Amino acid sequence: MPITAGVTTGTGAKGGAAGSDPGDQPDFAGTVGIGGLPSIVGIGGSDSPAGVATALVFDPPSITLVIDSAAAVKTASYSLTATFMGGDMAKVTAESLEFDRPDLASQKNGSPVVLTATGAVAGKGKLHAVYGGLEATADLEVQLVEQSVTGTIPADVLTALDGGGTSPAQDPTLTTLLYPYDKTVFALGLQSPQIMWTAPDAVNDVYRLHAEQAGYKFDLYSAATAPGHLVIPQDTWDRMTSSNGGDPLTITLFRYDATAKKAYSAASESFTIAPESLRGAIYYWTASRLNAGIGNITRIYPGVGAMPESLGTGKCMGCHSVSADGTTMVADIEGVPTAGAYRPGYGNTRPWAAFALPAATLTLQTDKYGAGPALTPDGKYVVFGNHAGDPNAAGGPIPTPLGSKNFSLAVTATGMVIPDSGLDDIVFSAAGLNLEMPSFSLDSKKLTAVEAGGSDAAHVRENVIPDLARRIVYMDFDESATKFDPTLHEVANINQFPVGNQGFGYPAFTPDNDFVAYHTGLYSTGCNPGGCGDDTPDGGEIWVSPVGGGTPVRLTAVNDPPAAKDHSANREPTFCPVKRGGYSWMVFTSMRDWGNELVDAGPNTNAKRRLWVAAIDGDIKTTDPSHPAFYLEGQENTPNMRGFWALAQCIQTPPPGEKGMMCKANFECCSGFCVEGVCVDKQTQVCAGIGDACATVGECCNAAAVSCVDKHCKVRPPPK
């Protein structure tokens, strides 16, 4: 079954045969050391005087290494050959050498130059050499072929699953996977997803899971695992995704029917691997045991072996917000009394508190009702509450404090409300309206919210449960002046949506601040007229609208997964603060099934709330920019909702002689290269090669024949 490892070489300057020893080239009389000019015997035995090199090439110009579990040829040798005035040729040693993929292979200068594959990833790299002011390049491609057999599987079954040289017939009973979804976009650094399906015979059948992309093949053979799932080993998944060069990763499932004694090709899907990781943390509300009113804020790091961490003071926590820079969290605390004007309409509890991240240290406990808070990206300011003061309070009217007629803007560190923020000056589109569910743009220049009415006086004052939602709006904000322009700009109007989508909720800006995502549904939250319990049905759809208003765009790939029962079960979108791999990454709450791990035969309910992630095209047009979502693995098996993404810093390359932080994969490093647990940079040439950055032509190799154009070294065209 394994493909035999070997070496494939390109044709060299003198026509070296493919598969031959790269060092077995036409005889040259000697080798020139670093910095030297030739004074050696040239081809044909005549003396070659010292002179200027006129051409420089690697021989062979390309080599392919295939590494598998049977045998591994891990080295590639290249001769660097210079041609001098008069036509003499000689092997030379590079004055400067660079291989642009240190994760793919290590380099050793000399004659020949030797590249040794690490075996950690597959891919393509380019070797650059400089000698006598000239540059030569050569290519290395490393391909990986791997397999894993779980348990004892008879040889004839393995042969049948491999097709015996032919493709097995299509499975009549198993044609699709339950999870992941076809065409899902994954990022680097994630936990290997569970591949799930409905197994026709969950006891006796045997499966082959084949994964393939350019330069990488993997086969996993295993007996059936009820009710039908396999997982690609994590180290294999990491190598595979880190090796992906942008081509599709195809997963094909083959089934050996133990009764029919026949192998079938069962199901096939393809995925896209975005070339960046989702490093950072997601903070969400674990609304466990909703019927008992118990919940806490939980943190999870998307990636391998992520374990959820419960944060806070030990009291029940709910409405929360996390700054985009990951330094600050605010959350409402149950069981702590509110005071003065800042009280909800139905009780005397849930004031907001501030925490320093990542330690989650309590830095401030206020006595001000928090409702749905929103933090500026740097965490310095918080918008909270609604309609402070109470003209109908028992014991006499409580006046409205300045700055708190509508929302309140406060300094996060002290809780001090800013009285002249401009929020008191908002003019609504009709009487009896207010703003709810606020969220700042990622550049802090705008605040979006739901404009809604209120048939319930208590809800009017808490900004969490909109009644009679009207519009999604935004206000401009100048953080340096702590001032809002009170003009409400319309992003979306409820009249733009079909019946059943009149409940707006939780608007959030995309990372470029050009669009606002939000959910629609029968109700704005899971607390509909049926209550807020675990068994309360809920649903919704996620849309995006341009900030300046216009036609809303439905995220169809997100809203409509393959199973019809899972349609329109999505809520509460938020975004990773920056685009990664060309995509915006949206984390949202969904009540859908997760393969055969989380299944509910009845209606979607609050109890099934879990966090999912979807890639959204970085450049949103007028058609659906979304891609099928994936489950955020590692989260608690509880109702989870309202995720906030905070950034993490990449690992810097340590200074020479220092160890620095350990890395496990390329995506963790600022340089993009992790070698033997340490982040490394590319080795730098003494001059810039063709295509490399430059400020002046003097920085380019072979400056006499090269120009610095648009800040990159380019070959100067010959004169006409």
C-alpha positions as CSV (number, residue, x, y, z in Angstrom):
1,M,0.0,0.0,0.0
2,P,2.7,2.6,0.8
3,I,4.2,4.5,-2.1
4,T,7.9,3.7,-2.3
5,A,10.0,6.7,-1.2
6,G,12.4,8.1,-3.7
7,V,14.1,11.1,-5.3
8,T,13.1,12.8,-8.5
9,T,15.4,15.3,-10.0
10,G,15.0,17.9,-12.7
11,T,17.3,18.1,-15.7
12,G,20.6,19.8,-14.8
13,A,22.8,22.2,-16.8
14,K,24.5,19.2,-18.4
15,G,21.5,16.9,-18.6
16,G,21.7,14.9,-15.4
17,A,19.3,12.0,-15.6
18,A,16.2,11.9,-13.4
19,G,16.8,9.6,-10.4
20,S,20.6,9.7,-10.7
21,D,22.9,10.8,-8.0
22,P,22.7,14.6,-8.0
23,G,26.4,14.8,-7.4
24,D,27.2,12.6,-10.5
25,Q,27.7,15.4,-12.9
26,P,30.4,16.1,-15.6
27,D,33.8,16.3,-14.1
28,F,35.1,19.6,-12.9
29,A,38.7,20.1,-11.8
30,G,38.0,21.8,-8.4
31,T,35.9,23.9,-6.1
32,V,36.1,27.5,-5.3
33,G,35.6,28.6,-1.6
34,I,33.5,31.3,-0.2
35,G,34.6,34.7,-1.5
36,G,37.1,33.3,-3.9
37,L,37.4,33.6,-7.7
38,P,38.4,30.6,-9.8
39,S,42.0,29.8,-10.6
40,I,41.5,26.2,-11.4
41,V,41.5,23.7,-14.2
42,G,38.4,24.1,-16.4
43,I,36.5,21.7,-18.6
44,G,38.7,20.0,-21.1
45,G,41.8,20.2,-19.0
46,S,42.9,23.8,-19.9
47,D,43.8,26.3,-17.2
48,S,41.0,28.7,-16.5
49,P,42.5,32.1,-15.4
50,A,40.9,34.1,-12.6
51,G,38.0,36.0,-14.1
52,V,34.4,37.2,-13.7
53,A,31.5,34.8,-13.5
54,T,29.0,35.4,-16.3
55,A,26.4,32.7,-15.4
56,L,25.4,30.8,-12.3
57,V,23.1,27.7,-12.1
58,F,22.1,24.9,-9.7
59,D,22.4,21.4,-11.1
60,P,19.8,19.9,-10.9
61,P,17.4,22.8,-10.8
62,S,14.7,20.9,-8.9
63,I,14.4,17.8,-6.7
64,T,11.3,16.0,-5.3
65,L,11.6,13.9,-2.1
66,V,8.8,11.5,-1.3
67,I,8.8,10.4,2.4
68,D,6.6,7.6,3.6
69,S,6.4,5.0,6.4
70,A,8.4,2.4,4.5
71,A,11.6,4.2,3.6
72,A,12.7,7.9,3.5
73,V,15.2,9.6,1.3
74,K,15.5,12.8,3.2
75,T,18.4,14.6,1.6
76,A,18.8,16.5,-1.7
77,S,22.1,17.6,-3.2
78,Y,22.7,20.5,-5.6
79,S,25.9,21.5,-7.4
80,L,26.4,25.2,-7.9
81,T,28.0,25.7,-11.3
82,A,29.6,29.0,-12.5
83,T,30.4,29.9,-16.1
84,F,33.3,32.3,-16.6
85,M,34.5,34.5,-19.4
86,G,35.8,32.3,-22.2
87,G,33.2,29.6,-21.4
88,D,35.0,27.7,-18.7
89,M,32.8,26.1,-16.0
90,A,33.5,25.1,-12.4
91,K,31.7,24.0,-9.3
92,V,31.8,26.7,-6.7
93,T,30.7,27.2,-3.1
94,A,28.1,29.9,-2.5
95,E,29.2,33.2,-0.9
96,S,25.7,33.5,0.5
97,L,23.0,30.8,0.7
98,E,19.3,30.9,1.7
99,F,16.6,28.3,1.7
100,D,13.2,30.0,2.2
101,R,11.5,27.1,4.0
102,P,13.5,26.3,7.1
103,D,10.5,24.3,8.4
104,L,10.8,22.1,5.3
105,A,14.5,21.4,5.3
106,S,17.8,22.4,6.8
107,Q,20.6,23.6,4.6
108,K,24.3,23.0,4.5
109,N,26.6,25.1,2.3
110,G,29.4,23.5,0.4
111,S,30.0,21.7,-2.9
112,P,27.4,20.3,-3.2
113,V,24.8,22.2,-1.2
114,V,22.7,19.7,0.8
115,L,19.1,20.1,2.0
116,T,17.9,17.7,4.6
117,A,14.1,17.4,4.9
118,T,12.6,17.7,8.4
119,G,9.7,15.5,7.6
120,A,7.5,17.8,9.7
121,V,5.6,19.2,6.8
122,A,5.2,18.8,3.0
123,G,5.6,21.6,0.6
124,K,7.8,23.5,-1.8
125,G,10.8,25.7,-1.1
126,K,13.3,27.7,-3.1
127,L,17.1,27.6,-2.7
128,H,18.9,30.8,-3.4
129,A,22.7,31.2,-3.8
130,V,24.9,34.2,-4.5
131,Y,28.3,34.0,-6.0
132,G,30.4,36.6,-7.8
133,G,27.4,39.0,-7.8
134,L,25.2,36.5,-9.5
135,E,22.2,34.6,-8.2
136,A,21.0,31.1,-8.9
137,T,17.9,29.3,-7.6
138,A,16.7,25.7,-7.3
139,D,13.5,24.1,-6.1
140,L,12.8,21.4,-3.5
141,E,9.5,19.7,-3.1
142,V,8.8,17.4,-0.2
143,Q,5.8,15.0,-0.4
144,L,4.5,13.0,2.6
145,V,2.7,9.7,2.4
146,E,1.4,8.3,5.7
147,Q,-1.0,5.6,6.9
148,S,-2.3,4.3,10.2
149,V,-4.0,0.9,11.0
150,T,-6.1,0.7,14.1
151,G,-6.4,-2.8,15.6
152,T,-6.0,-6.0,13.6
153,I,-7.5,-5.9,10.1
154,P,-7.1,-8.9,7.7
155,A,-4.9,-8.2,4.7
156,D,-7.7,-9.1,2.2
157,V,-9.9,-6.4,3.8
158,L,-7.1,-3.8,3.5
159,T,-6.6,-4.8,-0.2
160,A,-10.4,-4.5,-0.9
161,L,-10.5,-1.1,0.8
162,D,-7.6,0.0,-1.4
163,G,-9.6,-1.0,-4.4
164,G,-7.1,-3.6,-5.7
165,G,-6.0,-1.1,-8.3
166,T,-9.6,-0.1,-9.2
167,S,-12.0,2.3,-7.5
168,P,-14.6,0.6,-5.4
169,A,-18.3,1.0,-6.4
170,Q,-20.4,3.7,-4.8
171,D,-21.9,2.6,-1.5
172,P,-25.7,2.2,-1.8
173,T,-26.4,2.9,1.9
174,L,-23.8,5.5,2.9
175,T,-23.4,8.5,0.6
176,T,-22.9,11.5,2.9
177,L,-21.1,12.5,6.1
178,L,-23.0,14.1,9.0
179,Y,-20.0,16.3,10.0
180,P,-17.9,18.2,8.9
181,Y,-19.9,19.9,6.2
182,D,-18.7,19.8,2.6
183,K,-16.8,23.0,1.6
184,T,-16.1,24.0,5.2
185,V,-13.2,26.5,5.6
186,F,-10.9,25.5,8.5
187,A,-8.0,27.6,9.9
188,L,-4.7,26.3,11.1
189,G,-4.1,25.3,14.7
190,L,-7.5,23.7,15.4
191,Q,-8.3,20.4,17.0
192,S,-8.7,17.6,14.5
193,P,-12.4,17.4,13.7
194,Q,-14.4,14.3,14.3
195,I,-15.5,12.8,11.0
196,M,-19.1,11.5,11.7
197,W,-21.6,9.5,9.7
198,T,-24.6,7.1,10.2
199,A,-23.0,3.6,10.2
200,P,-25.1,0.9,8.4
201,D,-23.4,-1.7,10.6
202,A,-21.8,-0.2,13.6
203,V,-20.2,-3.5,14.8
204,N,-18.7,-5.4,12.0
205,D,-17.8,-3.1,9.1
206,V,-14.3,-1.7,8.5
207,Y,-13.5,1.7,7.1
208,R,-10.7,3.5,5.3
209,L,-10.5,7.2,5.7
210,H,-8.4,8.7,2.9
211,A,-7.2,12.4,3.1
212,E,-5.3,13.9,0.2
213,Q,-4.1,17.3,-1.0
214,A,-1.2,18.3,-3.2
215,G,2.0,16.8,-1.7
216,Y,0.3,14.9,1.1
217,K,-1.6,11.6,1.4
218,F,-2.9,9.9,4.5
219,D,-4.9,6.7,5.0
220,L,-6.5,5.6,8.3
221,Y,-7.9,2.0,8.5
222,S,-10.2,1.2,11.4
223,A,-13.1,-1.0,12.4
224,A,-16.4,0.7,12.8
225,T,-16.9,2.9,15.9
226,A,-20.6,3.3,16.9
227,P,-22.5,5.3,15.9
228,G,-20.0,6.1,13.1
229,H,-17.0,8.4,13.6
230,L,-13.2,8.5,13.2
231,V,-10.7,11.2,14.0
232,I,-7.5,11.8,12.1
233,P,-4.6,11.8,14.7
234,Q,-3.8,15.3,15.8
235,D,-0.2,15.2,14.8
236,T,-1.2,14.1,11.3
237,W,-3.9,16.8,11.1
238,D,-1.3,19.4,12.1
239,R,1.2,18.2,9.5
240,M,-1.5,18.0,6.8
241,T,-3.0,21.5,7.4
242,S,0.4,23.1,7.9
243,S,1.5,21.6,4.6
244,N,-1.6,22.9,2.7
245,G,-0.7,25.3,0.0
246,G,-4.2,26.5,-0.8
247,D,-5.4,23.5,-2.8
248,P,-8.5,21.6,-1.5
249,L,-8.1,19.0,1.2
250,T,-10.3,16.0,0.1
251,I,-11.6,13.5,2.6
252,T,-13.0,10.2,1.2
253,L,-14.6,7.4,3.3
254,F,-14.5,3.8,2.1
255,R,-16.6,1.1,3.8
256,Y,-16.0,-2.7,3.8
257,D,-19.4,-4.4,4.2
258,A,-18.7,-7.4,6.4
259,T,-21.8,-9.1,5.3
260,A,-21.5,-8.7,1.6
261,K,-17.6,-9.1,1.8
262,K,-17.3,-6.1,-0.5
263,A,-15.7,-2.6,-0.3
264,Y,-17.5,0.5,-1.3
265,S,-16.6,4.2,-1.9
266,A,-18.9,5.8,0.6
267,A,-18.7,9.6,0.8
268,S,-16.3,12.4,-0.2
269,E,-16.0,16.0,0.8
270,S,-13.4,18.7,0.3
271,F,-12.3,21.5,2.6
272,T,-10.3,24.7,2.3
273,I,-7.5,25.4,4.8
274,A,-6.9,29.1,5.5
275,P,-3.2,29.8,5.8
276,E,-3.4,31.4,9.3
277,S,-4.3,30.3,12.8
278,L,-7.1,31.5,15.1
279,R,-4.7,32.2,17.9
280,G,-6.5,33.8,20.8
281,A,-9.2,33.2,23.4
282,I,-13.0,33.0,23.2
283,Y,-15.0,34.1,26.2
284,Y,-18.6,32.9,26.4
285,W,-21.5,32.5,28.8
286,T,-21.9,28.9,30.0
287,A,-25.6,29.1,30.7
288,S,-25.6,25.8,32.5
289,R,-28.8,24.7,34.2
290,L,-30.8,27.7,32.9
291,N,-33.9,26.5,34.8
292,A,-31.9,26.9,38.0
293,G,-30.5,30.3,37.1
294,I,-26.9,29.2,37.3
295,G,-24.2,30.4,34.8
296,N,-20.6,31.6,34.6
297,I,-18.2,33.1,32.1
298,T,-15.9,30.5,30.5
299,R,-12.8,30.9,28.4
300,I,-11.5,28.5,25.7
301,Y,-8.5,28.7,23.5
302,P,-9.4,27.5,20.0
303,G,-6.9,24.9,19.1
304,V,-5.4,21.6,20.1
305,G,-6.3,20.3,23.6
306,A,-8.3,23.3,24.5
307,M,-9.8,23.0,27.9
308,P,-12.6,25.4,29.1
309,E,-11.8,27.6,32.2
310,S,-14.4,29.0,34.4
311,L,-13.8,32.6,35.3
312,G,-15.2,35.1,37.9
313,T,-16.0,35.4,41.5
314,G,-18.0,32.2,42.0
315,K,-21.3,34.0,41.7
316,C,-23.6,33.6,38.8
317,M,-22.5,35.8,35.8
318,G,-24.3,36.5,32.6
319,C,-24.3,39.5,30.3
320,H,-20.6,40.3,29.5
321,S,-18.2,41.9,27.0
322,V,-14.5,41.5,26.3
323,S,-12.2,44.1,24.8
324,A,-10.8,43.2,21.4
325,D,-7.2,43.5,22.7
326,G,-7.9,40.9,25.3
327,T,-7.1,43.0,28.4
328,T,-10.5,43.7,30.0
329,M,-13.8,42.0,30.6
330,V,-17.0,43.4,32.2
331,A,-19.8,41.1,33.4
332,D,-23.0,41.4,35.4
333,I,-22.9,39.7,38.8
334,E,-25.9,38.0,40.2
335,G,-26.6,38.5,43.9
336,V,-24.7,41.8,44.3
337,P,-27.1,44.7,45.1
338,T,-27.5,47.8,42.9
339,A,-28.1,51.2,44.3
340,G,-29.4,54.7,43.6
341,A,-30.6,55.4,40.1
342,Y,-28.9,52.4,38.5
343,R,-31.4,49.7,39.2
344,P,-33.3,47.4,36.8
345,G,-37.1,47.7,36.7
346,Y,-37.8,44.4,38.3
347,G,-35.2,43.9,41.1
348,N,-32.1,45.1,42.9
349,T,-29.2,43.1,41.5
350,R,-26.9,42.4,38.5
351,P,-24.5,45.3,38.7
352,W,-21.5,45.2,36.4
353,A,-17.9,44.3,37.4
354,A,-14.6,44.7,35.6
355,F,-11.8,42.1,35.4
356,A,-8.2,42.3,34.2
357,L,-7.4,39.6,31.6
358,P,-5.9,37.1,31.2
359,A,-5.8,36.5,34.9
360,A,-9.5,37.4,35.3
361,T,-8.7,39.4,38.4
362,L,-11.6,41.5,39.8
363,T,-10.6,45.1,39.5
364,L,-13.9,46.9,40.1
365,Q,-17.3,45.9,41.5
366,T,-19.9,48.6,40.8
367,D,-23.4,49.0,42.2
368,K,-24.7,50.0,38.7
369,Y,-27.1,47.7,36.8
370,G,-25.1,46.4,33.9
371,A,-27.6,45.0,31.4
372,G,-25.9,44.3,28.1
373,P,-22.5,46.0,28.3
374,A,-20.1,46.9,25.5
375,L,-16.4,47.6,25.8
376,T,-14.3,49.8,23.5
377,P,-11.5,47.7,21.8
378,D,-8.9,48.9,24.3
379,G,-11.2,48.3,27.3
380,K,-11.0,51.8,28.6
381,Y,-14.7,52.6,28.3
382,V,-17.9,50.7,28.8
383,V,-21.4,51.4,27.6
384,F,-24.1,49.9,29.8
385,G,-27.6,50.0,31.2
386,N,-30.6,52.1,29.9
387,H,-32.9,54.7,31.3
388,A,-31.3,55.2,34.7
389,G,-33.6,56.8,37.3
390,D,-37.2,55.8,38.0
391,P,-40.1,58.3,38.1
392,N,-42.4,55.7,39.6
393,A,-40.1,54.3,42.3
394,A,-41.6,53.4,45.6
395,G,-40.9,56.2,48.0
396,G,-40.8,58.8,45.4
397,P,-39.3,59.5,41.9
398,I,-35.6,58.9,41.4
399,P,-34.1,61.5,39.0
400,T,-32.2,60.5,36.0
401,P,-28.4,61.2,36.4
402,L,-26.7,63.2,33.7
403,G,-25.3,61.0,31.0
404,S,-27.8,58.1,31.7
405,K,-31.0,59.1,30.1
406,N,-30.5,56.4,27.5
407,F,-27.2,54.4,27.6
408,S,-24.5,55.3,30.1
409,L,-20.8,55.7,29.1
410,A,-18.4,55.1,32.0
411,V,-14.7,54.8,32.6
412,T,-14.1,51.0,33.0
413,A,-11.4,51.4,35.7
414,T,-13.5,53.6,38.0
415,G,-17.1,53.2,37.0
416,M,-17.5,57.0,36.7
417,V,-20.3,57.9,34.3
418,I,-19.3,60.6,31.8
419,P,-22.2,63.1,32.0
420,D,-21.7,64.9,28.7
421,S,-21.1,61.9,26.4
422,G,-23.9,62.9,24.1
423,L,-26.0,59.9,24.9
424,D,-28.6,62.0,26.6
425,D,-29.2,63.8,23.3
426,I,-30.4,60.8,21.2
427,V,-33.6,61.5,19.2
428,F,-35.4,58.3,18.4
429,S,-37.5,57.6,15.3
430,A,-40.7,57.4,17.4
431,A,-41.9,57.9,21.0
432,G,-41.4,55.1,23.5
433,L,-38.2,53.6,21.9
434,N,-34.8,52.9,23.3
435,L,-31.5,51.3,22.4
436,E,-30.4,47.8,23.4
437,M,-27.6,45.3,22.8
438,P,-24.8,47.7,22.1
439,S,-21.5,46.8,20.4
440,F,-18.4,48.9,19.4
441,S,-16.7,48.8,16.0
442,L,-13.2,47.4,16.0
443,D,-11.7,50.8,15.4
444,S,-13.8,52.3,18.3
445,K,-15.4,54.9,16.0
446,K,-18.9,53.6,16.0
447,L,-21.5,52.0,18.3
448,T,-24.2,49.8,16.9
449,A,-27.4,48.8,18.7
450,V,-31.0,47.7,18.3
451,E,-33.6,50.4,18.3
452,A,-36.8,48.9,19.9
453,G,-40.0,49.7,21.6
454,G,-41.2,48.3,24.9
455,S,-44.5,47.0,25.9
456,D,-42.8,45.9,29.2
457,A,-41.6,48.8,31.2
458,A,-38.9,46.7,32.9
459,H,-37.4,45.6,29.6
460,V,-37.3,49.2,28.3
461,R,-34.9,50.0,31.2
462,E,-32.6,47.0,30.9
463,N,-31.4,47.0,27.2
464,V,-31.3,43.2,27.0
465,I,-34.7,41.9,25.8
466,P,-36.0,44.1,23.0
467,D,-39.8,44.3,22.4
468,L,-41.0,45.5,19.1
469,A,-37.5,45.8,17.4
470,R,-37.5,48.5,14.8
471,R,-34.0,49.0,13.4
472,I,-30.3,48.3,13.6
473,V,-28.6,51.6,14.0
474,Y,-25.2,53.1,14.8
475,M,-23.8,56.3,16.3
476,D,-20.4,57.9,15.6
477,F,-18.0,58.0,18.6
478,D,-14.8,60.0,19.3
479,E,-13.0,58.1,22.0
480,S,-10.4,60.8,22.5
481,A,-13.1,63.2,23.4
482,T,-15.4,60.6,25.0
483,K,-18.2,62.0,22.8
484,F,-21.0,60.4,20.8
485,D,-22.7,62.1,17.9
486,P,-26.3,61.3,19.0
487,T,-27.6,61.0,15.4
488,L,-28.9,57.5,14.8
489,H,-27.9,56.1,11.4
490,E,-30.0,53.2,10.0
491,V,-28.2,50.0,9.1
492,A,-31.2,47.7,8.7
493,N,-34.9,48.1,9.1
494,I,-37.3,45.3,10.2
495,N,-39.5,46.0,7.2
496,Q,-36.7,44.6,4.9
497,F,-37.2,41.1,6.2
498,P,-39.8,38.3,5.6
499,V,-42.4,37.3,8.2
500,G,-40.8,35.4,11.0
501,N,-37.7,37.6,11.1
502,Q,-39.0,40.5,13.2
503,G,-36.8,39.9,16.3
504,F,-33.5,41.7,15.9
505,G,-30.6,40.8,18.2
506,Y,-26.9,41.4,19.0
507,P,-25.4,43.4,16.1
508,A,-21.7,43.2,15.7
509,F,-19.2,44.8,13.3
510,T,-17.0,42.9,10.9
511,P,-13.3,43.4,11.4
512,D,-13.1,46.0,8.6
513,N,-16.0,47.9,10.2
514,D,-17.8,48.1,6.9
515,F,-20.6,45.7,7.7
516,V,-22.8,44.8,10.7
517,A,-23.9,41.2,11.4
518,Y,-26.9,40.4,13.5
519,H,-29.6,37.8,13.9
520,T,-33.3,37.9,13.1
521,G,-36.0,35.6,14.3
522,L,-39.4,35.4,15.9
523,Y,-37.8,36.7,19.1
524,S,-34.7,38.8,19.9
525,T,-33.5,36.4,22.6
526,G,-34.1,32.9,24.0
527,C,-36.3,34.5,26.6
528,N,-39.5,34.5,24.5
529,P,-43.1,34.2,25.7
530,G,-42.3,30.5,26.5
531,G,-39.8,31.5,29.2
532,C,-36.0,31.3,29.4
533,G,-35.6,27.6,30.4
534,D,-33.6,24.9,28.8
535,D,-36.7,23.5,27.1
536,T,-37.7,26.8,25.5
537,P,-37.7,26.6,21.7
538,D,-35.6,29.2,19.9
539,G,-34.2,29.9,16.4
540,G,-33.0,32.6,14.1
541,E,-31.0,33.6,11.0
542,I,-27.8,35.6,10.7
543,W,-27.6,38.4,8.2
544,V,-25.2,41.2,7.4
545,S,-25.9,44.8,6.2
546,P,-23.5,47.5,5.0
547,V,-22.9,50.1,7.7
548,G,-24.4,52.8,5.5
549,G,-27.6,50.8,5.0
550,G,-28.8,48.9,1.9
551,T,-30.0,45.5,1.0
552,P,-29.3,42.9,3.8
553,V,-27.4,39.8,2.8
554,R,-28.5,36.5,4.3
555,L,-25.6,34.1,5.3
556,T,-27.2,31.1,3.6
557,A,-24.2,28.7,4.0
558,V,-24.3,29.4,7.7
559,N,-28.1,29.4,8.1
560,D,-28.9,26.3,6.0
561,P,-26.7,23.3,6.9
562,P,-27.5,20.0,5.1
563,A,-30.2,18.8,7.5
564,A,-33.4,20.7,7.1
565,K,-34.2,20.5,10.9
566,D,-31.0,22.5,11.5
567,H,-32.0,25.4,9.4
568,S,-32.5,28.8,10.9
569,A,-31.1,27.9,14.4
570,N,-28.4,30.6,14.7
571,R,-27.9,33.6,16.9
572,E,-25.5,36.2,18.4
573,P,-22.7,36.7,15.9
574,T,-19.4,38.2,16.9
575,F,-16.0,38.3,15.1
576,C,-12.3,37.7,15.6
577,P,-11.0,41.3,15.7
578,V,-8.8,40.9,12.6
579,K,-9.1,39.0,9.4
580,R,-6.9,35.9,9.2
581,G,-6.0,33.9,6.1
582,G,-8.2,36.3,4.0
583,Y,-11.3,35.6,6.0
584,S,-13.3,37.2,8.8
585,W,-14.1,34.6,11.4
586,M,-17.5,34.7,13.0
587,V,-18.3,32.8,16.3
588,F,-22.0,32.4,16.9
589,T,-24.6,30.5,18.9
590,S,-26.4,27.6,17.2
591,M,-29.0,25.1,18.3
592,R,-28.3,22.7,15.5
593,D,-27.2,19.0,15.8
594,W,-23.4,18.3,15.9
595,G,-23.1,15.2,13.8
596,N,-24.1,12.2,15.9
597,E,-22.6,13.7,19.1
598,L,-25.3,16.3,19.9
599,V,-28.7,15.3,18.6
600,D,-32.2,16.4,19.5
601,A,-35.1,14.8,17.7
602,G,-37.4,17.6,18.8
603,P,-37.4,21.3,18.2
604,N,-34.3,23.4,18.7
605,T,-34.2,24.6,22.3
606,N,-32.0,26.7,24.6
607,A,-30.4,23.5,26.0
608,K,-28.7,22.8,22.6
609,R,-27.0,26.2,22.4
610,R,-23.3,25.7,21.4
611,L,-20.6,27.8,19.8
612,W,-19.8,27.4,16.1
613,V,-17.4,29.2,13.9
614,A,-17.7,30.2,10.2
615,A,-15.4,31.8,7.7
616,I,-16.8,34.9,6.0
617,D,-15.2,36.2,2.9
618,G,-13.0,39.2,3.7
619,D,-14.5,41.2,0.9
620,I,-18.3,41.1,1.2
621,K,-20.3,41.8,-1.9
622,T,-24.0,41.5,-2.5
623,T,-24.2,37.7,-2.5
624,D,-23.7,35.2,0.4
625,P,-20.1,35.6,1.7
626,S,-20.4,32.8,4.2
627,H,-19.0,29.2,4.3
628,P,-20.3,26.2,6.2
629,A,-19.5,26.4,9.9
630,F,-17.5,24.1,12.2
631,Y,-18.1,23.2,15.8
632,L,-15.8,24.8,18.4
633,E,-14.3,21.6,19.8
634,G,-13.4,21.5,23.5
635,Q,-16.3,23.6,24.8
636,E,-18.3,22.4,27.7
637,N,-21.2,20.1,27.0
638,T,-23.6,22.7,28.4
639,P,-25.7,25.5,26.9
640,N,-23.0,28.0,25.7
641,M,-23.6,31.3,24.1
642,R,-22.4,34.8,23.3
643,G,-18.8,34.3,22.4
644,F,-16.2,37.2,22.4
645,W,-12.9,36.8,20.6
646,A,-9.7,38.3,22.0
647,L,-6.4,38.4,20.2
648,A,-3.2,36.5,21.1
649,Q,0.3,37.7,20.2
650,C,2.5,35.5,17.9
651,I,5.8,34.2,19.3
652,Q,8.8,36.2,18.4
653,T,12.1,34.7,17.1
654,P,14.4,34.7,20.2
655,P,17.7,36.6,20.0
656,P,20.8,34.5,19.3
657,G,21.8,32.4,22.2
658,E,18.4,32.6,23.9
659,K,15.7,29.9,24.0
660,G,12.5,32.0,23.8
661,M,9.0,30.5,24.0
662,M,8.4,27.0,22.7
663,C,6.4,26.6,19.6
664,K,4.5,23.5,18.2
665,A,3.7,24.7,14.7
666,N,4.6,27.4,12.1
667,F,1.4,29.4,12.7
668,E,2.4,30.2,16.3
669,C,5.5,32.1,15.1
670,C,5.7,35.7,13.9
671,S,8.2,34.5,11.3
672,G,6.0,31.7,10.2
673,F,8.6,29.0,10.9
674,C,8.8,26.7,13.9
675,V,11.8,24.3,13.8
676,E,12.4,21.8,16.6
677,G,10.2,23.8,19.0
678,V,11.8,27.2,18.4
679,C,10.6,30.1,16.2
680,V,13.2,30.9,13.5
681,D,13.7,33.4,10.7
682,K,14.8,32.8,7.2
683,Q,18.5,33.1,6.8
684,T,19.4,36.4,5.2
685,Q,21.5,36.7,2.1
686,V,24.2,39.3,1.8
687,C,22.2,40.9,-1.0
688,A,18.5,40.8,-2.0
689,G,17.5,38.1,-4.5
690,I,15.2,38.5,-7.4
691,G,11.7,39.4,-6.1
692,D,13.0,40.3,-2.6
693,A,12.5,43.8,-1.1
694,C,14.9,46.6,-1.7
695,A,15.2,50.3,-1.1
696,T,18.0,51.0,-3.7
697,V,19.4,49.0,-6.6
698,G,22.7,48.7,-4.6
699,E,20.9,46.2,-2.2
700,C,20.1,43.8,-5.1
701,C,22.3,40.9,-6.1
702,N,24.0,41.5,-9.5
703,A,23.1,45.1,-9.5
704,A,24.6,45.6,-13.0
705,A,21.7,43.6,-14.4
706,V,19.0,44.2,-11.9
707,S,16.9,47.2,-11.0
708,C,15.0,48.1,-7.8
709,V,11.4,48.6,-9.1
710,D,8.5,49.2,-6.8
711,K,10.8,48.3,-3.8
712,H,11.6,44.8,-5.2
713,C,14.6,43.5,-7.1
714,K,13.7,42.8,-10.8
715,V,15.8,41.7,-13.7
716,R,16.4,44.7,-16.1
717,P,15.1,44.0,-19.6
718,P,17.7,43.8,-22.3
719,P,18.0,46.9,-24.5
720,K,16.0,46.9,-27.7
